[in-house]
Amino acid sequence: MNPEPGTLLHIAAEPGAGATSLALQIIRDSLIESGRIVWIAREMPDPGRLSDILGSLPPTSLSRFHAAAFGEHLARGIEQSLDLIEGLDSITHVVIDNWTGVSGRVDKQLVNVIQNLINSCNNKCKLILTSPMYGDASGKDEWAIRGPDIFPTTWRLTRKNSNSPTRILDTGTETIQLTPIDDGYKFSNHSS
């Protein structure tokens, strides 16, 4: 049984640990059940990984996957997408992939746009945001979460160790081992 993401989820991940793949796997299940997805990112997911995770879906399901990449103009892209998100009642998920970027401070305008998006999605559709974590120089934790603490639920995705393909997903209530497979992750070893 995979963990249920809830209506607002932030996936903070060690760089390269697979937050995008995990988000794709979550929305794939919605597409199978007639969901409609809006995917907004700085850049499109790797085409090979996208094909691995979503490639088995029929064309009718894939036609409900709406994706756009906006580079460093992510805030403007989200603002432009708000009309679509607010206007289509059939949207089940909105995903903002790599919302914080990989370096520097998170732009205050982007934080405001994300808060507007949270309000727009409230009780209408599920919102999933991904971001890379960074090395914590304070020594309190190996990885620190980028950006402000504006999300009620944050999942932390890290590598089990540098030599292992296994990932560790900490949902705050349980820790789950994820093993990469062709179409996403296999979830195992749940612990509370």
Contacts in CASP RR format, 6 or more apart in sequence:
PFRMAT RR
TARGET T0000
AUTHOR 0000-0000-0000
METHOD contacts of the structure
MODEL  1
MNPEPGTLLHIAAEPGAGATSLALQIIRDSLIESGRIVWIAREMPDPGRL
SDILGSLPPTSLSRFHAAAFGEHLARGIEQSLDLIEGLDSITHVVIDNWT
GVSGRVDKQLVNVIQNLINSCNNKCKLILTSPMYGDASGKDEWAIRGPDI
FPTTWRLTRKNSNSPTRILDTGTETIQLTPIDDGYKFSNHSS
1 187 0 8 1.000
1 190 0 8 1.000
2 187 0 8 1.000
3 155 0 8 1.000
3 169 0 8 1.000
3 171 0 8 1.000
3 174 0 8 1.000
3 176 0 8 1.000
3 187 0 8 1.000
5 26 0 8 1.000
5 126 0 8 1.000
5 128 0 8 1.000
5 153 0 8 1.000
5 155 0 8 1.000
6 126 0 8 1.000
6 153 0 8 1.000
7 121 0 8 1.000
7 122 0 8 1.000
7 123 0 8 1.000
7 126 0 8 1.000
7 127 0 8 1.000
8 118 0 8 1.000
8 121 0 8 1.000
8 126 0 8 1.000
8 127 0 8 1.000
8 151 0 8 1.000
8 152 0 8 1.000
8 153 0 8 1.000
9 126 0 8 1.000
9 127 0 8 1.000
9 128 0 8 1.000
9 129 0 8 1.000
9 151 0 8 1.000
9 153 0 8 1.000
9 154 0 8 1.000
9 155 0 8 1.000
10 128 0 8 1.000
10 129 0 8 1.000
10 130 0 8 1.000
10 131 0 8 1.000
10 145 0 8 1.000
10 151 0 8 1.000
10 153 0 8 1.000
10 154 0 8 1.000
10 155 0 8 1.000
11 19 0 8 1.000
11 22 0 8 1.000
11 23 0 8 1.000
11 128 0 8 1.000
11 129 0 8 1.000
11 130 0 8 1.000
11 131 0 8 1.000
11 154 0 8 1.000
11 155 0 8 1.000
11 157 0 8 1.000
12 19 0 8 1.000
12 130 0 8 1.000
12 131 0 8 1.000
12 132 0 8 1.000
12 133 0 8 1.000
12 143 0 8 1.000
12 145 0 8 1.000
12 146 0 8 1.000
12 154 0 8 1.000
12 155 0 8 1.000
12 156 0 8 1.000
12 157 0 8 1.000
13 19 0 8 1.000
13 22 0 8 1.000
13 130 0 8 1.000
13 131 0 8 1.000
13 132 0 8 1.000
13 133 0 8 1.000
13 156 0 8 1.000
13 157 0 8 1.000
13 158 0 8 1.000
14 132 0 8 1.000
14 133 0 8 1.000
14 143 0 8 1.000
14 157 0 8 1.000
14 158 0 8 1.000
14 159 0 8 1.000
15 102 0 8 1.000
15 132 0 8 1.000
15 133 0 8 1.000
16 132 0 8 1.000
17 157 0 8 1.000
17 158 0 8 1.000
17 159 0 8 1.000
17 167 0 8 1.000
18 157 0 8 1.000
18 167 0 8 1.000
19 97 0 8 1.000
19 98 0 8 1.000
19 130 0 8 1.000
19 131 0 8 1.000
19 132 0 8 1.000
19 157 0 8 1.000
20 45 0 8 1.000
20 46 0 8 1.000
20 49 0 8 1.000
20 97 0 8 1.000
20 98 0 8 1.000
20 130 0 8 1.000
21 45 0 8 1.000
21 49 0 8 1.000
21 53 0 8 1.000
21 180 0 8 1.000
21 184 0 8 1.000
21 185 0 8 1.000
22 130 0 8 1.000
22 157 0 8 1.000
22 169 0 8 1.000
22 178 0 8 1.000
22 184 0 8 1.000
22 185 0 8 1.000
23 95 0 8 1.000
23 97 0 8 1.000
23 128 0 8 1.000
23 130 0 8 1.000
24 45 0 8 1.000
24 49 0 8 1.000
24 50 0 8 1.000
24 53 0 8 1.000
24 54 0 8 1.000
24 184 0 8 1.000
25 53 0 8 1.000
25 183 0 8 1.000
25 184 0 8 1.000
25 185 0 8 1.000
26 93 0 8 1.000
26 128 0 8 1.000
27 37 0 8 1.000
27 39 0 8 1.000
27 65 0 8 1.000
27 93 0 8 1.000
27 95 0 8 1.000
27 128 0 8 1.000
28 53 0 8 1.000
28 54 0 8 1.000
28 57 0 8 1.000
28 183 0 8 1.000
30 37 0 8 1.000
30 92 0 8 1.000
30 93 0 8 1.000
30 126 0 8 1.000
31 37 0 8 1.000
31 54 0 8 1.000
31 57 0 8 1.000
31 61 0 8 1.000
31 62 0 8 1.000
31 64 0 8 1.000
31 65 0 8 1.000
32 57 0 8 1.000
32 61 0 8 1.000
34 61 0 8 1.000
34 64 0 8 1.000
35 64 0 8 1.000
35 90 0 8 1.000
35 92 0 8 1.000
35 93 0 8 1.000
36 64 0 8 1.000
36 66 0 8 1.000
36 88 0 8 1.000
36 90 0 8 1.000
36 91 0 8 1.000
36 92 0 8 1.000
36 93 0 8 1.000
37 64 0 8 1.000
37 65 0 8 1.000
37 66 0 8 1.000
37 67 0 8 1.000
37 91 0 8 1.000
37 92 0 8 1.000
37 93 0 8 1.000
37 94 0 8 1.000
37 95 0 8 1.000
38 66 0 8 1.000
38 67 0 8 1.000
38 81 0 8 1.000
38 84 0 8 1.000
38 85 0 8 1.000
38 91 0 8 1.000
38 93 0 8 1.000
38 94 0 8 1.000
38 95 0 8 1.000
39 65 0 8 1.000
39 66 0 8 1.000
39 67 0 8 1.000
39 68 0 8 1.000
39 95 0 8 1.000
39 97 0 8 1.000
40 67 0 8 1.000
40 68 0 8 1.000
40 70 0 8 1.000
40 74 0 8 1.000
40 77 0 8 1.000
40 78 0 8 1.000
40 81 0 8 1.000
40 94 0 8 1.000
40 95 0 8 1.000
40 96 0 8 1.000
40 97 0 8 1.000
41 67 0 8 1.000
41 68 0 8 1.000
41 69 0 8 1.000
41 70 0 8 1.000
41 71 0 8 1.000
41 74 0 8 1.000
41 95 0 8 1.000
41 96 0 8 1.000
41 97 0 8 1.000
41 98 0 8 1.000
42 69 0 8 1.000
42 70 0 8 1.000
42 71 0 8 1.000
42 72 0 8 1.000
42 74 0 8 1.000
42 97 0 8 1.000
42 98 0 8 1.000
42 101 0 8 1.000
43 69 0 8 1.000
43 71 0 8 1.000
43 98 0 8 1.000
44 50 0 8 1.000
44 67 0 8 1.000
44 69 0 8 1.000
45 97 0 8 1.000
52 182 0 8 1.000
52 183 0 8 1.000
52 184 0 8 1.000
53 183 0 8 1.000
53 184 0 8 1.000
54 62 0 8 1.000
54 65 0 8 1.000
55 62 0 8 1.000
56 183 0 8 1.000
64 90 0 8 1.000
66 84 0 8 1.000
68 77 0 8 1.000
68 81 0 8 1.000
70 76 0 8 1.000
70 77 0 8 1.000
70 78 0 8 1.000
74 96 0 8 1.000
74 99 0 8 1.000
74 110 0 8 1.000
75 107 0 8 1.000
75 109 0 8 1.000
75 110 0 8 1.000
75 113 0 8 1.000
78 96 0 8 1.000
78 110 0 8 1.000
78 113 0 8 1.000
78 114 0 8 1.000
78 117 0 8 1.000
79 113 0 8 1.000
79 116 0 8 1.000
82 116 0 8 1.000
82 117 0 8 1.000
82 120 0 8 1.000
84 91 0 8 1.000
85 91 0 8 1.000
85 94 0 8 1.000
85 117 0 8 1.000
85 120 0 8 1.000
85 121 0 8 1.000
85 124 0 8 1.000
85 125 0 8 1.000
86 120 0 8 1.000
86 124 0 8 1.000
89 124 0 8 1.000
91 124 0 8 1.000
91 125 0 8 1.000
92 125 0 8 1.000
92 126 0 8 1.000
93 125 0 8 1.000
93 126 0 8 1.000
93 127 0 8 1.000
93 128 0 8 1.000
94 117 0 8 1.000
94 121 0 8 1.000
94 125 0 8 1.000
94 126 0 8 1.000
94 127 0 8 1.000
94 128 0 8 1.000
95 127 0 8 1.000
95 128 0 8 1.000
95 129 0 8 1.000
95 130 0 8 1.000
96 114 0 8 1.000
96 117 0 8 1.000
96 127 0 8 1.000
96 128 0 8 1.000
96 129 0 8 1.000
96 130 0 8 1.000
97 129 0 8 1.000
97 130 0 8 1.000
98 130 0 8 1.000
98 131 0 8 1.000
98 132 0 8 1.000
99 110 0 8 1.000
99 114 0 8 1.000
99 129 0 8 1.000
99 130 0 8 1.000
99 131 0 8 1.000
100 106 0 8 1.000
100 110 0 8 1.000
100 131 0 8 1.000
100 132 0 8 1.000
100 146 0 8 1.000
100 147 0 8 1.000
101 131 0 8 1.000
101 132 0 8 1.000
101 146 0 8 1.000
102 132 0 8 1.000
103 134 0 8 1.000
106 146 0 8 1.000
106 147 0 8 1.000
106 148 0 8 1.000
111 147 0 8 1.000
111 148 0 8 1.000
111 150 0 8 1.000
114 129 0 8 1.000
114 150 0 8 1.000
115 150 0 8 1.000
117 127 0 8 1.000
118 127 0 8 1.000
118 150 0 8 1.000
121 127 0 8 1.000
129 151 0 8 1.000
131 145 0 8 1.000
131 146 0 8 1.000
131 147 0 8 1.000
132 146 0 8 1.000
133 143 0 8 1.000
133 144 0 8 1.000
133 145 0 8 1.000
133 146 0 8 1.000
133 156 0 8 1.000
133 158 0 8 1.000
134 143 0 8 1.000
134 144 0 8 1.000
134 146 0 8 1.000
135 142 0 8 1.000
135 143 0 8 1.000
135 144 0 8 1.000
136 142 0 8 1.000
136 143 0 8 1.000
136 144 0 8 1.000
138 144 0 8 1.000
142 158 0 8 1.000
143 156 0 8 1.000
143 158 0 8 1.000
145 154 0 8 1.000
145 156 0 8 1.000
153 171 0 8 1.000
153 172 0 8 1.000
154 172 0 8 1.000
155 169 0 8 1.000
155 170 0 8 1.000
155 171 0 8 1.000
155 172 0 8 1.000
156 169 0 8 1.000
156 170 0 8 1.000
156 172 0 8 1.000
157 167 0 8 1.000
157 168 0 8 1.000
157 169 0 8 1.000
157 170 0 8 1.000
157 178 0 8 1.000
158 167 0 8 1.000
158 168 0 8 1.000
158 170 0 8 1.000
159 166 0 8 1.000
159 167 0 8 1.000
159 168 0 8 1.000
160 166 0 8 1.000
160 167 0 8 1.000
160 168 0 8 1.000
160 177 0 8 1.000
165 179 0 8 1.000
165 180 0 8 1.000
166 177 0 8 1.000
166 178 0 8 1.000
166 179 0 8 1.000
167 177 0 8 1.000
167 178 0 8 1.000
167 179 0 8 1.000
167 180 0 8 1.000
167 185 0 8 1.000
168 175 0 8 1.000
168 176 0 8 1.000
168 177 0 8 1.000
168 178 0 8 1.000
169 175 0 8 1.000
169 176 0 8 1.000
169 177 0 8 1.000
169 178 0 8 1.000
169 187 0 8 1.000
173 192 0 8 1.000
174 190 0 8 1.000
174 191 0 8 1.000
174 192 0 8 1.000
175 190 0 8 1.000
175 191 0 8 1.000
176 187 0 8 1.000
176 188 0 8 1.000
176 189 0 8 1.000
176 190 0 8 1.000
176 191 0 8 1.000
177 187 0 8 1.000
177 188 0 8 1.000
177 189 0 8 1.000
178 185 0 8 1.000
178 186 0 8 1.000
178 187 0 8 1.000
178 188 0 8 1.000
179 185 0 8 1.000
179 186 0 8 1.000
179 188 0 8 1.000
END
